[in-house]
């Protein structure tokens, strides 16, 4: 089977050249129509919550600031 494909390719060089040019053209068209957003968004999402307390600073950090930061970090479009 491979031998017959090779023999056909050698005998019909023009047809093979046209097929190769067609494939190259199709590749160029596909490359130009590739959307820009095909690359994923790799930006780092960061959330910073500032809490102020005159007393109990460790408890505010532990029970208020950290849980709010964790929940806000998972909300889409919250930047």
Beta strands, then each sheet from edge to edge (+ up, - down):
end
